[in-house]
Every structure is written in C-alpha cells, then in structure tokens.
Amino acid sequence: MLTNERHAYILRLLDEKQTVKIQELVESTGASESTIRRDLTDLEHSRKLERVFGGAILPGQNLMEPSISDKSTQFLEEKIRIAEFASSLIQQGDSIFLDAGTTTFQMIPFLKDKDLVVVTNGLTLVEALNEQGITTYLTGGLMKPRTGAFVGSHTISALQNYRFDICFLGINGFHAEYGYTTPDPEEAAVKQMASSLSRKTFALADHSKANKISFAKIMDLDRATLIVDEISKEANAGLQKKTIVKVVAP
C-alpha cells in the first residue's frame, strides 16, 4: 500500500472499531512496524487519531461513552486475562462489589467455585451471576441504556447499606496526574461510593486506557490498585510512584 492508502485504511478501521492495534495493522497492511508507527504519528499530528500504548483511538472521546455491545468485543482476550487475575484475589466468603462493565463481566466465570456475595450496579451482569449460582444484590436506580449501569441518588442510597471486602471498578482512562476517569459524572459518583465502602479497590483497565483522560474524575491513582494487561516501562515507572500496578502477562 502507498502511504495515503494506508492512512485511509487506518482511519476506516478506526471508524469501524474505535481502536486499532499496531500489530493488527502490520498484519493487515503488510507494512513494517516502524512504518505503521510513522503512519500513526503523522495521523496524530493531523489530529485524526490519538496514539495510545500499542495502537491508536479516535480523538476527542473524553465525553463519549461506548455502548456495552461496542466495548464487549474490544480487547476481549486482554479483558479475560485481567478478569482471571482479578478473580484470583478474591477469598472464599468475600463480599464484593462488581462495577458495571465488560471487564468485570468477564470475571464471573472465574467466580463459580467461590462462596461469595456480590453487589452490582450492572444489569448486564445479573443473569451471568445467577447462572453461576452466586448470591447477588442489584442496586437499582436510574439505568443508562447504553451501558446497562444503574446510577443516581437511588443507586448511591442502596450502596450505603453495604460494606465490601473488595471493590472492582471499570474505568475509561488512567493517568499519572489526573487519576482514574470515566465520561459520566453520575457513574463516577457510584464508583467513588462503592470504593469508599470497601477495604480494597482494584481498577481494571486494558492497555488502551493508558494516559487517557475522560470527563469525570473517579479518584486519584493511589485510591486503587491498577490491574492492566500491558504497559510501557516508562509509563509503568511513573505510575508505580503513585500506586501499585499489577501487569498481567500473556
């Protein structure tokens, strides 16, 4: 492919998937990794995309929130690895909060043999939890159609009735200076409340969330242990100054 053809291809793929990985582009275009990196840099300078570790995303998405169907197929293998590791941190008899999200959803198959009580604000998690025979409380509240998450004052009030051993949160971005963020302030408030009621909090994020900043701050980095599938050595060194980072190897 010529340079302009690769650029057009990359942008079409981004329109379809919202995220692309360098290795994926190398395989689909036949170009070298260094060539793809230059392409992404050129397109970023033109403000047509934003570079993230290992790939790129569409620009200016700090207020945009992908739907459950959009997110469920993105970085699925990575989310499963993160979910399996996160599940290994749970002890028999723990009470846990599972945030609404696609990575927390992937934890559910790994919970089947643990004697747990789960509280969740994620409508999409309930059926899978029930299938595993896990005692589950749903917060209720105002349901967001795009994500199936319950938010608002009723959700906050419901959460105040519980105390958790561990809280698992989905996030849209993490940044050494700006902490954990998500597009919706109401959802950020639910995450804050659940974390405040828990002895330990873990933030689950695939590598595409690295150095990304969404509209609403959830909390500072030191309020939660970060679990991520991969991250650059430089970024990891900066994050380790602020919090504990667990990198889940393939």
DATA-V371112 format. One record per residue. N is the residue number from 1. OMEGA is omega in whole degrees, -180 to 180 (NA if undefined). D_LAST is the distance of its C-alpha to the last C-alpha in whole Angstrom. Layout:
BEGIN
N;OMEGA;D_LAST + N;OMEGA;D_LAST
END
This chain:
BEGIN
1;171;31 + 2;-176;34 + 3;-178;32 + 4;178;34 + 5;177;33 + 6;-180;29 + 7;180;30 + 8;179;31 + 9;-180;29 + 10;-179;26 + 11;176;28 + 12;-180;29 + 13;177;25 + 14;177;25 + 15;-178;28 + 16;-168;26 + 17;-177;23 + 18;176;23 + 19;173;20 + 20;178;19 + 21;-179;16 + 22;-178;17 + 23;177;15 + 24;-180;17 + 25;176;20 + 26;-178;20 + 27;-175;20 + 28;-179;22 + 29;-176;25 + 30;179;25 + 31;178;25 + 32;179;23 + 33;180;20 + 34;178;23 + 35;179;26 + 36;179;23 + 37;177;23 + 38;178;27 + 39;-179;27 + 40;177;25 + 41;178;27 + 42;-179;30 + 43;177;30 + 44;178;29 + 45;177;32 + 46;180;34 + 47;178;32 + 48;175;31 + 49;175;27 + 50;177;25 + 51;169;22 + 52;-179;19 + 53;177;16 + 54;-178;15 + 55;-178;18 + 56;176;21 + 57;174;22 + 58;-176;26 + 59;170;28 + 60;-176;30 + 61;-175;28 + 62;176;29 + 63;-177;31 + 64;180;30 + 65;179;28 + 66;177;26 + 67;177;27 + 68;-179;25 + 69;176;25 + 70;-173;23 + 71;-172;21 + 72;-179;19 + 73;-179;18 + 74;177;17 + 75;-174;13 + 76;-180;13 + 77;179;9 + 78;179;8 + 79;179;11 + 80;178;11 + 81;179;7 + 82;-178;10 + 83;180;13 + 84;178;12 + 85;-180;11 + 86;-179;14 + 87;-179;16 + 88;-180;16 + 89;-177;18 + 90;178;21 + 91;176;23 + 92;176;26 + 93;179;29 + 94;168;27 + 95;-174;28 + 96;171;26 + 97;175;26 + 98;180;24 + 99;173;24 + 100;-180;25 + 101;-177;22 + 102;177;19 + 103;176;16 + 104;176;18 + 105;-179;20 + 106;176;16 + 107;-167;17 + 108;179;20 + 109;-179;19 + 110;-177;17 + 111;-167;21 + 112;-176;23 + 113;179;24 + 114;180;24 + 115;-170;28 + 116;162;27 + 117;-178;29 + 118;168;28 + 119;180;29 + 120;171;28 + 121;-178;30 + 122;180;28 + 123;-177;30 + 124;-180;27 + 125;-167;25 + 126;-177;28 + 127;-180;29 + 128;177;25 + 129;179;26 + 130;179;29 + 131;178;28 + 132;179;26 + 133;-177;29 + 134;177;28 + 135;-171;31 + 136;172;31 + 137;178;33 + 138;-173;33 + 139;-170;34 + 140;-176;36 + 141;178;38 + 142;-178;38 + 143;175;35 + 144;-175;33 + 145;-176;33 + 146;-174;30 + 147;-177;28 + 148;-180;30 + 149;173;30 + 150;-178;33 + 151;174;34 + 152;-172;37 + 153;179;40 + 154;178;40 + 155;179;36 + 156;-180;37 + 157;180;40 + 158;-179;38 + 159;-176;35 + 160;177;38 + 161;-172;38 + 162;170;35 + 163;-172;33 + 164;170;30 + 165;-178;28 + 166;177;24 + 167;178;24 + 168;-175;21 + 169;167;22 + 170;-179;20 + 171;178;21 + 172;178;22 + 173;171;21 + 174;-173;21 + 175;-176;23 + 176;-178;24 + 177;-172;28 + 178;174;28 + 179;-179;25 + 180;-177;24 + 181;179;26 + 182;-176;26 + 183;-169;29 + 184;179;31 + 185;180;33 + 186;178;34 + 187;176;31 + 188;-179;30 + 189;178;33 + 190;179;31 + 191;178;28 + 192;-178;30 + 193;-180;32 + 194;180;30 + 195;-178;28 + 196;-179;32 + 197;-174;32 + 198;177;29 + 199;180;29 + 200;177;25 + 201;177;23 + 202;175;20 + 203;-176;19 + 204;-176;16 + 205;169;15 + 206;-171;12 + 207;-179;13 + 208;-179;16 + 209;-176;18 + 210;178;18 + 211;177;21 + 212;-178;23 + 213;174;26 + 214;-169;27 + 215;-171;31 + 216;178;31 + 217;176;30 + 218;-178;28 + 219;174;28 + 220;-178;28 + 221;-174;24 + 222;179;25 + 223;-178;26 + 224;170;23 + 225;-179;19 + 226;173;17 + 227;-175;13 + 228;-175;11 + 229;176;8 + 230;-180;9 + 231;-179;12 + 232;180;15 + 233;-179;16 + 234;179;20 + 235;-179;19 + 236;180;17 + 237;178;20 + 238;-179;22 + 239;-178;21 + 240;176;21 + 241;-175;24 + 242;-175;25 + 243;174;22 + 244;179;19 + 245;176;16 + 246;180;13 + 247;-176;10 + 248;-178;7 + 249;177;4 + 250;NA;0
END
